[in-house]
């Protein structure tokens, strides 16, 4: 943190999101705000699991991931988001740290198959 900002503001750490009712509400609310022509299904169990796997429950990462997936949905004409919108081959991860984490999980996943 910038030392000048540290003197002016107290640090407040947000806990990562968990796959619970609060996350379901957040994603359902987000679904209604997206500029897509078709209704999105972000509050399903599968979509929540995929979002958490790619973002580790970090709020900023969740928002960036959904934004990137929405842009892809508009470009490919799908105009909606669901669990399939977050498949590893289809989604563009907007942060290097998200890409690194997803790569590690995919490697581990392949090794166990």
C-alpha positions as CSV (number, residue, x, y, z in Angstrom):
1,X,0.0,0.0,0.0
2,X,1.1,3.5,-0.7
3,X,2.5,5.0,2.6
4,X,0.8,8.3,2.0
5,X,-2.6,6.6,1.6
6,X,-1.9,4.4,4.6
7,X,-1.7,7.4,6.8
8,X,-5.0,8.7,5.6
9,X,-7.1,5.6,5.4
10,X,-7.4,2.5,7.6
11,X,-7.0,-0.8,5.8
12,X,-10.1,-3.0,5.5
13,X,-9.7,-6.5,4.3
14,X,-12.7,-8.1,2.5
15,X,-13.2,-11.8,3.1
16,X,-13.4,-13.9,0.0
17,X,-16.9,-14.9,-1.2
18,X,-18.1,-18.4,-0.4
19,X,-20.6,-20.5,-2.3
20,X,-23.5,-19.5,-0.2
21,X,-26.8,-17.5,-0.3
22,X,-24.9,-14.2,-0.3
23,X,-22.9,-15.1,-3.4
24,X,-26.1,-16.3,-5.1
25,X,-27.8,-13.0,-4.4
26,X,-24.8,-11.0,-5.7
27,X,-24.6,-13.0,-8.9
28,X,-28.4,-12.8,-9.4
29,X,-28.3,-9.1,-9.0
30,X,-25.4,-8.8,-11.3
31,X,-27.3,-10.8,-13.9
32,X,-30.0,-8.2,-14.0
33,X,-27.5,-5.4,-14.6
34,X,-25.7,-6.9,-17.6
35,X,-26.4,-5.3,-21.0
36,X,-27.3,-8.7,-22.6
37,X,-30.4,-9.4,-24.6
38,X,-31.1,-12.8,-22.9
39,X,-31.5,-13.5,-19.2
40,X,-28.3,-14.8,-17.6
41,X,-28.2,-17.7,-15.2
42,X,-25.2,-16.8,-12.9
43,X,-26.9,-17.9,-9.7
44,X,-26.9,-21.6,-10.5
45,X,-24.7,-24.0,-8.5
46,X,-22.5,-24.7,-11.5
47,X,-22.0,-21.0,-12.4
48,X,-21.2,-20.1,-8.8
49,X,-18.7,-23.0,-8.5
50,X,-17.0,-22.0,-11.8
51,X,-16.8,-18.3,-10.8
52,X,-15.3,-19.1,-7.4
53,X,-12.8,-21.5,-9.0
54,X,-11.5,-18.8,-11.3
55,X,-11.5,-15.9,-8.9
56,X,-10.8,-17.5,-5.5
57,X,-13.9,-15.5,-4.3
58,X,-12.1,-12.1,-4.6
59,X,-14.7,-9.4,-5.4
60,X,-12.7,-7.4,-7.9
61,X,-11.8,-10.6,-9.8
62,X,-15.5,-11.7,-9.8
63,X,-16.5,-8.4,-11.4
64,X,-13.7,-8.5,-14.0
65,X,-14.4,-12.1,-14.9
66,X,-18.1,-11.5,-15.4
67,X,-17.4,-8.3,-17.4
68,X,-14.9,-10.2,-19.7
69,X,-17.4,-13.1,-20.1
70,X,-20.2,-10.6,-21.0
71,X,-18.1,-9.0,-23.6
72,X,-17.4,-12.4,-25.1
73,X,-21.1,-13.2,-25.0
74,X,-21.9,-10.1,-26.9
75,X,-19.2,-10.6,-29.5
76,X,-20.2,-14.2,-30.2
77,X,-23.9,-13.4,-30.3
78,X,-24.8,-15.6,-27.3
79,X,-26.1,-12.6,-25.4
80,X,-26.3,-14.4,-22.0
81,X,-24.1,-15.9,-19.3
82,X,-24.3,-19.3,-17.6
83,X,-21.9,-21.9,-16.3
84,X,-20.7,-22.7,-19.8
85,X,-19.6,-19.0,-20.2
86,X,-16.8,-19.7,-17.8
87,X,-15.3,-22.8,-19.4
88,X,-11.5,-22.6,-19.4
89,X,-11.1,-22.7,-23.2
90,X,-13.7,-20.0,-23.8
91,X,-13.1,-17.3,-21.1
92,X,-10.4,-14.7,-21.3
93,X,-9.1,-14.1,-17.8
94,X,-8.6,-10.4,-17.3
95,X,-5.9,-10.6,-14.6
96,X,-2.5,-12.3,-14.7
97,X,-3.1,-13.8,-11.2
98,X,-6.4,-15.3,-12.3
99,X,-4.7,-16.8,-15.4
100,X,-1.9,-18.3,-13.3
101,X,-4.4,-19.8,-10.8
102,X,-6.6,-21.3,-13.5
103,X,-3.6,-22.8,-15.2
104,X,-2.5,-24.5,-11.9
105,X,-5.9,-25.9,-11.4
106,X,-6.2,-27.2,-14.9
107,X,-2.8,-28.9,-14.6
108,X,-3.8,-30.5,-11.3
109,X,-7.1,-31.5,-12.8
110,X,-5.5,-33.2,-15.8
111,X,-3.0,-35.0,-13.6
112,X,-5.8,-36.6,-11.5
113,X,-7.8,-37.7,-14.6
